[in-house]
């Protein structure tokens, strides 16, 4: 699979010429669309999946969680704006790898590297003095609902974004690889916070971070800190 480099460069040139007010509007609109996509995907799977619930009831949707989820959207928009600034300042360089194999390799690299970074970040968020300030709100959702993915302290949201930007500064990933990774990240996060197992049971043998894997973390906060995989939990002895 090959992509038209001239066509892609044309699209990037449009974004390069965006004024900062245009970037602000674009980042807000895109993140609202992704927010609504996640909610829609969650509700669709809940309505169509025939598997039994992992926990008896979904966590109730509260007004405070709704407002916090909107703040998460704003924080994600800020991270996107920071990424645009770093790109226009030359700190982030977008690679030109357009082959299907190359893109797949970059996406896998992003998944594994971010999974490692997120494991350590997530583990640190459970240290008592940090947990109380930052991560405790998320774990009020012992069970989950369609907002659980977005119920995060702003520092957590920005922290995740900064890890991603650090990888983009360190290596010239292509814009297609980055886009595919970000969609996988959102989809995986949505599926991980379902109250029904989405993956076949056999996926546990392939080190996949399944819905049950993350749901178990909400039940036992000392286990299963990984996101996309269970690799790092198995390596560091926190797998359950």
N, C-alpha and C positions, 0 to 999 in steps of 0.2 A: 504494500500500500504506500503510495507516494502522494504528497500534497503539493499543490502549486505554490512554489516559493514566492513568485511575484504577487500572487493574489493575497497571500498571507502578509507579505511586507506592506501591501497596500492598506490592509486593515490596521496593522500596527502603526502605520504612518498617520492614520486618522486619530488614533488614541494619542500619539505623540503631540499632535497639534491641539489637543484639548486644552482649554484654559482651566485654571484651578476651580472656578465656579462650576464648569462643566464636569470636572472630575468629581466634585462633591456630589452633584446631582446623580451622576452615573453610579458612583459607589453606593449611595443610599438606595437607589432604585434596584440595583443588582442584588444587594443584600436583603432587601425586602422580598424580592422574587425568590431568592434561595430559602429564606425563612418560610414563606408560604408553600414552597415546594416540599420542604421537609415536613411541615404539618400535614399537607395533603397526602404525602406518601405514607406517613404514619397512620392516618385515618383510613386510607385505602387498604393497607395491609390488615389493620384491625378488623375491618368489615369483611374482608374476603378470606382471611386465613382461618382454616378450620381447626388448627391446633388449639389445645386447651391453654388457658392462661398460666403463666409461670407463677404469678401470685394472685390471690383471690380477687383483689380489686385494684383498679388503677389508682394512682395518687390523684386526689382531687385537684382540679384546676382552680387556682386562687388569683385574685386580682394582683397581689404583690408579685407572684411568679410571672404573670403576664407583663407587668411593667419591667421586671428584671430582664425578661426575654427581649423586650424592645431595646433595653440598654445594651444587651449583647449584640444586637443588630448594629447599633451605633458604633460599638467598639470594633466590630468586624469591618465596618465602613472606614473607620480610622486606620486600621491595618492596611486596607486596600489603598488608601490615600498615601500612606507611608511607603508602600511598595511602589506606587507610581512615582513618588518623589525620588526614591532610590534608583529607579530605572532611568528617569530623566536626568539624574545627576551622575550616571555612569557607574554607580555601585552595583547595580544588577544589570547583567548583560544577558539577553535572551539568545539562546543557541539556535542554530539553523538545522538541527537534526530533524529531518522530516520522514525518514523511513519508518515503516511500521515496527520493525524489530528494535530500532533505536528508541522509538517512543515508548515501547513496552518496557525496555530495559530501564529507561529513566523513571517511568512510573513506579516500577518495582523498587528501584533505589530510593525514591521518595517515600514510599510506603514503609520500607524497612528502617530507613534512617529516622523518619518522623516517629515511627513506633518506638524506637529506642529512646529518642529524646523525650517523647511524651510519657514513657514509662518512668524515667527519672523525675520528670516534672510532676507527674501525678503522685509518685511515691513521696516526693518532698512536700506536696500539698497536704499529705496526711500526717506530717509531723505535728505534734499537738499544738505548738504555738502558732503554726501557720494554718492548720485545719480550722481552728476556732474563728479566725479572721476571714479566711478566703473560701475554703472548700466545704465548710459545714452546711451552708445553704443548699448546695447541690444534693447532699446526702440526707436532707429532710425528705427527699423522694426515695424512700426505701423501696416502694413500688414506683412506677413511672407513669407518665402521660405524654401527650404530644408536645409539651413545652419543656420536658426535662432536659433535653439536650442543650437548651438555651438558658437554663437556670444556672448561671455561673457568675462569680464575682468578676467585675471588669478587669482586674489584674490577671485573672486566669485566662480570660479571652485574649487579652493583649499579649500575655506570655506565650500562648500557643502560636499566635501570629508572628511574634518575634523569632521563635524557633524556625518557622517556615522561611521567613525572610533571611535568616542567617544562612540557611542552606542555599537559597537562591543567590546570595552574595558569593558563596564559596564555590559554586559550580554553575556553568551556563546551561541551565535546563531550557528546553524549547517551550514556547508558549502553549503548544498543544499538550505536551506532557504535564505542564503545570495545571492546565484546565481540566484534563482528565483526572489528575490526582485530586483536585479540589472537589470535583463532583463525587468521586469515590469516597472522599472524606466525609462529605455531608450525608451521602446515602448510608455509609457505614455507621455514622453516628446516630442517624435516625433509626436504623434497624437495631443497633445495639441498645437503644432505649425503649424498644417495644416491650410489651408484657406478654408476648408470645414468642416461642422459639421460631426463628425464621429459617435457620439452616438445618440440614439433615444431621442426625446425631454423629454420623461418620466423619463430619468435618472436624470434630475435636482431634481426631488422629492426624489431621493435616495442619495442626497448630493454628487454626483459624480462630480469631477472637469472635466467637459466636454471640448471639443474643443471650443465651443462658450463661455464658462466660462472664459477660458484663453485669447481668442481673445478679449473679452470685456475689460480685463486688459490692453491690448495693446492700446485700444482706450481710456480708462479712467484709468489712472495710479494710481488713489486713491482707486481703488476697486479691489477685487478678487486677493488676494495675495497667496491664497492656491495653491496647486499643484495637488495632487491626489483627494482631496475632497474640498467641499465648507463648511465643518463643522466649521472651525476656523473663516472664514469670517462671517458666520452667528452668531457665538458666540460673536465676537468682533465688529460687526456692519460695516464691510467693504464689505458686499456681494451686488452684483448687478446682 
